Amino acid sequence: MTNVTTDDADTIRRLTAAHQAIVKNRNEQARMAKAWETGTLSQSDYDDIEPFSLRLTYYLKDGSQLSRSYSLYLRRSELTVPSSVTARVNALYMCRESVLCRVLGYGYEHLGDTPRFLDSYCYYYDENSNTKDYALSAAQAGQVYAALMQDVQDSDNGGSDIFAVQEHLYDSPIFFWLELYFESTNEKGRPEVYSLGPNVNNSTPNTLQVLNELLPELKSNTVTPPSDDGIHTLPATEDASTEESVN
């Protein structure tokens, strides 16, 4: 699941466009939901449709909130139809803030312009469900971060879509979970250590390639994490105007 809280104008524009398309097409969505639940979809419809959950929350100026949850049925054949529910939801799902949150994991909002990476962790899972813990040097952590940002950039350039991401999330028998420590500037202008928690699989091909290339060089985990007094492992709570939760 991806949870994004934002006041970014472009993201809000995409969110409201998606919401309007959902409301406009609610009868067709209801028809597909009934056919899906009763098993009466045609084979062509079944191959074309992907279920998708979306929750939208608006934070209003008077301090109140308005939330709506939708169980949607997106069509692959409508991905390139600009006004369709599928295209509008895809535009929201692939907006930069959503991609940053999904690719980089918790802590991404603390990165700033020039994060300084520190010695970090790498947890490796192979096709036989074996797990290994490795240490990443500061230089290797920076190299991995550069690959993560390339995956973000490729998404910005249309290198992926909502269907590809969903298919890749769980299809890799080999994947990595990272805990990347970095120093950045906090809201008071002082240096502070934070943690970034990306999950790496086939939806992040550049990062997966870099980690596989680094794997022979990695050593068993000997990293001592920063003290709890100096590390923030969860995003800070901030005022925002909209929120999206998608999976």
Backbone torsions as a table, in degrees:
resi	resn	phi	psi	omega
1	MET	NA	140.9	176.7
2	THR	-111.7	125.4	178.0
3	ASN	-118.1	120.7	-178.5
4	VAL	-126.8	126.7	171.8
5	THR	-113.0	127.0	-170.0
6	THR	-152.6	156.8	166.4
7	ASP	-121.5	17.5	179.5
8	ASP	-67.6	128.5	-173.2
9	ALA	-63.1	-41.6	-178.3
10	ASP	-66.4	-41.4	178.8
11	THR	-64.2	-41.6	178.3
12	ILE	-64.0	-38.6	177.5
13	ARG	-61.6	-44.9	179.2
14	ARG	-65.3	-38.9	-179.6
15	LEU	-63.3	-47.4	-178.4
16	THR	-67.5	-34.5	177.2
17	ALA	-64.9	-41.7	177.8
18	ALA	-64.3	-43.4	-178.9
19	HIS	-62.9	-43.6	179.1
20	GLN	-62.3	-40.3	179.4
21	ALA	-66.0	-38.9	178.6
22	ILE	-62.6	-46.9	-179.5
23	VAL	-63.9	-43.3	-179.2
24	LYS	-62.6	-33.7	-175.4
25	ASN	-106.2	24.0	-174.4
26	ARG	-63.5	-32.1	-179.8
27	ASN	-67.1	-42.6	178.3
28	GLU	-67.4	-37.8	176.2
29	GLN	-62.9	-40.4	179.0
30	ALA	-65.8	-39.0	178.3
31	ARG	-62.9	-44.7	179.7
32	MET	-66.6	-37.7	178.8
33	ALA	-61.0	-44.3	-179.6
34	LYS	-64.8	-43.7	-179.9
35	ALA	-65.1	-37.1	178.6
36	TRP	-65.4	-45.6	-176.5
37	GLU	-69.1	-32.6	-178.0
38	THR	-94.2	-1.7	178.2
39	GLY	71.4	27.9	-177.5
40	THR	-107.2	12.3	175.0
41	LEU	-66.6	144.4	171.9
42	SER	-69.7	161.2	180.0
43	GLN	-62.6	-37.1	-179.8
44	SER	-67.0	-39.7	176.4
45	ASP	-65.5	-41.9	-178.8
46	TYR	-61.5	-39.6	179.4
47	ASP	-71.5	-25.5	-174.3
48	ASP	-88.3	-24.9	-168.3
49	ILE	-98.5	142.5	174.4
50	GLU	-129.9	120.3	176.5
51	PRO	-66.8	147.1	-176.4
52	PHE	-154.0	136.5	179.7
53	SER	-106.7	139.7	-178.4
54	LEU	-142.8	130.9	174.7
55	ARG	-123.8	127.5	-179.4
56	LEU	-115.5	133.6	176.8
57	THR	-129.0	126.3	176.5
58	TYR	-103.9	129.1	174.2
59	TYR	-97.9	111.5	-172.8
60	LEU	-88.0	160.8	-175.0
61	LYS	-64.1	-25.5	180.0
62	ASP	-83.9	5.8	178.0
63	GLY	92.9	-5.8	179.7
64	SER	-86.3	169.6	179.5
65	GLN	-128.2	148.9	175.0
66	LEU	-129.3	120.3	-177.4
67	SER	-121.3	144.0	174.6
68	ARG	-138.6	137.7	177.7
69	SER	-118.3	139.2	-177.3
70	TYR	-134.5	136.6	167.7
71	SER	-102.2	109.4	-171.7
72	LEU	-106.3	161.3	175.5
73	TYR	-127.9	101.7	-175.4
74	LEU	-90.7	143.1	-178.6
75	ARG	-107.1	127.2	176.2
76	ARG	-60.8	-36.0	-177.9
77	SER	-68.5	-13.9	-178.1
78	GLU	-106.3	8.5	-178.0
79	LEU	-60.6	-32.0	-177.8
80	THR	-99.2	9.2	175.8
81	VAL	-94.3	104.5	-167.3
82	PRO	-53.6	-36.3	-174.8
83	SER	-90.1	-1.5	-176.1
84	SER	-74.0	158.4	174.6
85	VAL	-57.4	-43.5	-178.2
86	THR	-59.6	-48.1	-178.5
87	ALA	-65.4	-39.9	-178.8
88	ARG	-68.7	-42.8	178.9
89	VAL	-68.6	-37.4	176.9
90	ASN	-61.9	-41.8	178.9
91	ALA	-61.4	-37.7	177.3
92	LEU	-69.6	-47.0	-177.1
93	TYR	-63.0	-32.3	-176.7
94	MET	-99.1	11.2	175.1
95	CYS	-65.3	158.0	-171.0
96	ARG	-59.8	-42.3	-178.3
97	GLU	-64.9	-38.8	177.9
98	SER	-66.0	-42.0	179.0
99	VAL	-65.8	-43.1	177.5
100	LEU	-57.9	-45.9	-179.8
101	CYS	-63.7	-44.1	-176.7
102	ARG	-70.0	-41.4	-176.0
103	VAL	-80.2	-44.1	-173.5
104	LEU	-89.2	-22.3	179.3
105	GLY	78.7	-165.1	-177.1
106	TYR	-63.1	149.3	177.2
107	GLY	91.7	-5.6	-173.6
108	TYR	-63.6	-29.3	-175.7
109	GLU	-71.4	-9.6	178.9
110	HIS	-94.9	-0.9	-171.2
111	LEU	-62.8	-41.0	-175.9
112	GLY	68.4	-162.9	-176.2
113	ASP	-86.3	-33.1	-174.7
114	THR	-136.1	70.3	177.9
115	PRO	-66.7	142.9	177.0
116	ARG	-107.3	112.7	-174.2
117	PHE	-81.4	147.3	-177.5
118	LEU	-116.5	175.9	174.4
119	ASP	-55.9	138.1	-168.7
120	SER	-139.9	-177.2	-178.0
121	TYR	-110.3	154.0	170.4
122	CYS	-140.5	120.1	176.4
123	TYR	-105.2	125.5	-172.5
124	TYR	-116.0	131.5	178.0
125	TYR	-120.4	125.8	-179.5
126	ASP	-101.1	-177.2	-173.9
127	GLU	-67.3	-14.0	178.5
128	ASN	-101.8	17.3	179.9
129	SER	64.5	20.5	173.1
130	ASN	-80.6	142.9	-179.6
131	THR	-120.5	144.1	177.3
132	LYS	-139.8	142.5	177.3
133	ASP	-106.2	132.8	179.7
134	TYR	-127.6	158.7	172.8
135	ALA	-97.8	139.3	171.4
136	LEU	-109.3	130.5	173.8
137	SER	-70.0	167.0	178.2
138	ALA	-58.9	-40.4	179.7
139	ALA	-65.8	-41.6	179.0
140	GLN	-66.6	-38.6	176.9
141	ALA	-61.3	-41.5	177.1
142	GLY	-64.3	-36.6	178.3
143	GLN	-65.6	-41.8	178.3
144	VAL	-65.4	-41.5	178.7
145	TYR	-61.3	-40.7	178.2
146	ALA	-61.1	-38.5	178.1
147	ALA	-68.4	-39.8	176.2
148	LEU	-59.1	-44.2	-179.6
149	MET	-68.1	-28.7	174.5
150	GLN	-67.5	-37.4	175.3
151	ASP	-64.4	-38.5	175.8
152	VAL	-62.9	-44.9	-178.8
153	GLN	-64.0	-40.2	178.6
154	ASP	-62.1	-37.0	175.8
155	SER	-65.4	-40.3	177.2
156	ASP	-60.3	-32.3	-177.2
157	ASN	-89.1	12.1	177.9
158	GLY	84.1	19.2	-178.0
159	GLY	-77.4	-2.0	-179.9
160	SER	-153.2	173.0	175.8
161	ASP	-151.6	177.1	-173.4
162	ILE	-60.9	-35.3	-179.3
163	PHE	-71.6	-42.9	179.5
164	ALA	-62.8	-43.0	-179.9
165	VAL	-62.6	-46.3	-179.0
166	GLN	-62.3	-39.5	-178.9
167	GLU	-68.7	-32.2	-175.6
168	HIS	-86.1	-16.5	-172.3
169	LEU	-57.7	-37.3	-173.4
170	TYR	-126.1	13.9	-172.4
171	ASP	-96.4	-2.9	-176.2
172	SER	-93.4	123.7	177.5
173	PRO	-73.2	-14.0	178.4
174	ILE	-124.8	126.2	177.6
175	PHE	-152.0	167.7	-176.1
176	PHE	-124.2	143.3	168.4
177	TRP	-120.1	130.8	-172.2
178	LEU	-116.2	150.0	167.1
179	GLU	-128.6	100.4	-175.5
180	LEU	-100.9	118.4	178.1
181	TYR	-89.8	138.5	178.7
182	PHE	-147.9	154.4	175.9
183	GLU	-104.3	131.0	178.8
184	SER	-141.3	178.0	-178.7
185	THR	-95.0	128.0	-179.9
186	ASN	-81.7	-177.6	-175.3
187	GLU	-65.2	-14.9	177.6
188	LYS	-95.1	4.6	179.0
189	GLY	81.1	14.8	-178.4
190	ARG	-107.5	149.0	177.8
191	PRO	-67.5	139.5	179.4
192	GLU	-148.3	149.4	-179.1
193	VAL	-95.2	132.8	178.4
194	TYR	-127.7	176.8	179.6
195	SER	-129.9	139.7	178.9
196	LEU	-114.6	135.7	-174.4
197	GLY	-124.9	66.1	180.0
198	PRO	-77.2	146.9	168.6
199	ASN	-103.5	129.6	-174.0
200	VAL	-112.4	124.3	177.2
201	ASN	-150.4	-158.5	-176.1
202	ASN	-68.7	-10.9	175.7
203	SER	-80.8	-7.3	176.6
204	THR	-127.6	70.5	-170.4
205	PRO	-63.7	-36.5	-179.5
206	ASN	-64.7	-43.1	-179.8
207	THR	-69.0	-39.7	178.2
208	LEU	-60.5	-41.3	179.3
209	GLN	-64.9	-45.1	-179.6
210	VAL	-62.1	-43.9	-179.0
211	LEU	-66.6	-38.8	177.0
212	ASN	-64.7	-34.9	176.8
213	GLU	-71.1	-34.4	-179.9
214	LEU	-77.7	-24.3	-170.3
215	LEU	-50.3	-45.3	179.7
216	PRO	-62.5	-21.3	-177.6
217	GLU	-89.9	-15.8	-171.9
218	LEU	-74.1	146.9	179.7
219	LYS	-107.1	159.9	177.1
220	SER	-55.6	152.2	-173.1
221	ASN	-61.8	117.3	175.7
222	THR	-130.6	18.5	-176.1
223	VAL	-78.3	133.9	170.8
224	THR	-100.2	111.2	-176.8
225	PRO	-65.4	154.9	176.0
226	PRO	-58.4	156.2	-179.0
227	SER	-64.7	156.5	-179.6
228	ASP	-60.1	-25.4	-179.2
229	ASP	-68.7	-21.2	-173.9
230	GLY	-115.3	9.4	-175.2
231	ILE	-129.6	139.5	176.2
232	HIS	-115.2	115.3	-177.4
233	THR	-103.4	-2.9	177.2
234	LEU	-126.9	148.3	179.9
235	PRO	-61.6	145.9	176.1
236	ALA	-73.9	150.3	177.0
237	THR	-81.4	127.6	-177.7
238	GLU	-133.5	155.7	174.2
239	ASP	-69.8	138.1	-180.0
240	ALA	-151.9	166.0	-175.0
241	SER	-103.9	-22.3	178.1
242	THR	-143.1	158.9	175.3
243	GLU	-143.3	141.6	174.2
244	GLU	-127.0	141.3	173.1
245	SER	-128.3	121.1	-177.5
246	VAL	-134.0	149.2	173.2
247	ASN	-149.3	NA	NA
